[in-house]
Amino acid sequence: MRRRSVMLRLSTLVMLCALAGAGCRRAPRAADTDPFLDDDILSPHELGGDPGSYRLGSRTEDGIPVTGVQFDNVQFAYDSFQIANSEIPTIDAVGQYLQENPDVRLVLEGHCDERGSREYNMSLGEYRALAVRAHLIGVCKIDGARIQTRSYGEEQPLDPGHNESAWRLNRRVEFALFR
Amino acid sequence: MMTVRYDRFRARRRAAACGLAVLVLGAAVGTAQDVTVTKPGAEKSAIDVSGMTVPASDAGNTFRATLAADLKRSGWFTIAPRGTGPLAVDGVMRPDGDGFLVDCGAVHRGAGRSYFRRQFTGRDARRLAHAVADEIVREVKGVAGIASTRVAMVGAHGTRKDLYLCDIDGANLTRITSQGAVCLSPNWWPDAGALLYTSFHGGFPDVYRIDLRTRRRSKIAGFPGLNAGADVSPDGRSIALALSRDGNPELYVMDVRSRRLTRLTRWTRSSEASPSWSPDGARIVFVSDRTGRPQLYVLDRRGREPERISFGGRECVAPDWGPDGRIVYSRRMGGGRYQLCILEPGSRHTVQLTSGAADYEDPSWAPDGRHIVCVRTVNYRSDLYLLDTMGDAPVRLTTWDGDWYSPAWSPK
């Protein structure tokens, strides 16, 4: 079930080293900082604007899933849709991929851990996906029409456990690529 | 408002702790729970139902047993031994075509007063008993009964999450979706003939309406992004819901006939969820995390700036605006469990209804404004419980396999 493998992390880093200075403007920072310290949270301005500034385009059919490439999930603090600095390289890598593959479309799938109200978690998961979308549009300059969102709330946990490490894994945005 | 710590059951259990009686009482109470009385004045009346003549058959026995159970569950009555009690039900149930006719009434023996006398017809002995019980509650106590009401809910079995219905006494459990798509958050149409709910049937979270008689499903909202949390106004003309089509989750109202949308909130740095209409349809309570934590806000339909109404607690979620104007919601204090609270929006006076070592979430008011159905979760297992805000012991509604949550009590 666990998608975050060392290999993937390495591949993301390698990719980002190769991209340094090109593509998305923000240079990757060291990934070993605690992603969820408050002072490490980026403001909406740094992230490319409020999600509310980017209206969703009309829904498109999912199409054929893109295989052969996989990206880390973006992770979040409890009850938060703020994107931590440590998660930026992951999003930038996706932005770079979308720039190089203009026929690829993306569905951002927002998820929450099992705690809290199911209905509120539907909105929170959606906001998480929209926050990632805002960065892809505002910073990585991807056309918003290529990016849809889908909130699963707390309905599809990656790890069915009932503990901190499961919850941490389940608070995420996944990248589903189609062409 | 006066609040009384409701500890009669605990006291009784303590008193009986060394006797055999504790076993019997323990079984009757079901589970040890703490529920605070938030509405004083629940004087019970003893009612004698032995004057009801029924056929010597299964249907007759079912009618008699169901009527007595319904009257007890209403919270307003105790069943008096034959020939005693200030109140009495008399009448007859007899075969009528392929069903039954019940001709009955309720009287106050001391005052010699008749509350009503009426005929009921139907095929189903349980439903007939429910109708008679609701008539007794209405005529004797002057309040809405709950015997004929139902609960819509989500039942989860592994990754399957379907909509179900059952009667308020747990009978007639029925699954009403079978698409294999995750279903969420059912809410009743005001005439109790249809449900609104969110489903991933089409791949994205969309809002559907399902007619409970024809089982026909129609899509209400399938805009880009999120479509969730739909609640119908009491007049059935408008649907409040959360949509993210304009870039982030905001509240909207959809006109049922024209499908025209009106945006209610413009808080682009927060997500909004869980709208619930006031009984007069003029206001909506909802959840927003604009302060960084989910709290309750109220807006009126004129579009004035929403007003925050919940303050204590790290999270205040899942509000349901009740028929008598009180809002029930689920609150979590820092590090604690989710407990139900009842808030009077005018004074903002808040009473915590539940306490103890379980999580209580997702409350929904009964049409009597007295009972609440909610999720009670212990060790990550969820069941629905009926709570009484006037002091009766909680009753477990879902006694079946699986997890049960998102209950919605039917409006009638």
Chai-1 contact restraints between the chains, C-beta under 6 A:
chainA,res_idxA,chainB,res_idxB,connection_type,confidence,min_distance_angstrom,max_distance_angstrom,comment,restraint_id
A,D50,B,T268,contact,1.0,0.0,6.0,A-B,restraint_1
A,D50,B,R269,contact,1.0,0.0,6.0,A-B,restraint_2
A,P51,B,G247,contact,1.0,0.0,6.0,A-B,restraint_3
A,P51,B,N248,contact,1.0,0.0,6.0,A-B,restraint_4
A,G52,B,G247,contact,1.0,0.0,6.0,A-B,restraint_5
A,G52,B,N248,contact,1.0,0.0,6.0,A-B,restraint_6
A,G52,B,T268,contact,1.0,0.0,6.0,A-B,restraint_7
A,Y54,B,G247,contact,1.0,0.0,6.0,A-B,restraint_8
A,R55,B,D246,contact,1.0,0.0,6.0,A-B,restraint_9
A,R55,B,G247,contact,1.0,0.0,6.0,A-B,restraint_10
A,L56,B,P224,contact,1.0,0.0,6.0,A-B,restraint_11
A,L56,B,G225,contact,1.0,0.0,6.0,A-B,restraint_12
A,L56,B,R245,contact,1.0,0.0,6.0,A-B,restraint_13
A,R59,B,P224,contact,1.0,0.0,6.0,A-B,restraint_14
A,S117,B,V317,contact,1.0,0.0,6.0,A-B,restraint_15
A,S117,B,A318,contact,1.0,0.0,6.0,A-B,restraint_16
A,E119,B,S185,contact,1.0,0.0,6.0,A-B,restraint_17
A,E119,B,G229,contact,1.0,0.0,6.0,A-B,restraint_18
A,E119,B,A273,contact,1.0,0.0,6.0,A-B,restraint_19
A,E119,B,S274,contact,1.0,0.0,6.0,A-B,restraint_20
A,Y120,B,A273,contact,1.0,0.0,6.0,A-B,restraint_21
A,Y120,B,V287,contact,1.0,0.0,6.0,A-B,restraint_22
A,Y120,B,P294,contact,1.0,0.0,6.0,A-B,restraint_23
A,Y120,B,V317,contact,1.0,0.0,6.0,A-B,restraint_24
A,M122,B,A228,contact,1.0,0.0,6.0,A-B,restraint_25
A,S123,B,A242,contact,1.0,0.0,6.0,A-B,restraint_26
A,S123,B,P249,contact,1.0,0.0,6.0,A-B,restraint_27
A,S123,B,S271,contact,1.0,0.0,6.0,A-B,restraint_28
A,S123,B,A273,contact,1.0,0.0,6.0,A-B,restraint_29
A,L124,B,S271,contact,1.0,0.0,6.0,A-B,restraint_30
A,E126,B,L226,contact,1.0,0.0,6.0,A-B,restraint_31
A,E126,B,S244,contact,1.0,0.0,6.0,A-B,restraint_32
A,E126,B,P249,contact,1.0,0.0,6.0,A-B,restraint_33
A,Y127,B,P249,contact,1.0,0.0,6.0,A-B,restraint_34
A,Y127,B,S271,contact,1.0,0.0,6.0,A-B,restraint_35
A,L130,B,N248,contact,1.0,0.0,6.0,A-B,restraint_36
A,T149,B,G225,contact,1.0,0.0,6.0,A-B,restraint_37
A,R150,B,F204,contact,1.0,0.0,6.0,A-B,restraint_38
A,S151,B,L226,contact,1.0,0.0,6.0,A-B,restraint_39
A,E155,B,V182,contact,1.0,0.0,6.0,A-B,restraint_40
A,H162,B,Y380,contact,1.0,0.0,6.0,A-B,restraint_41
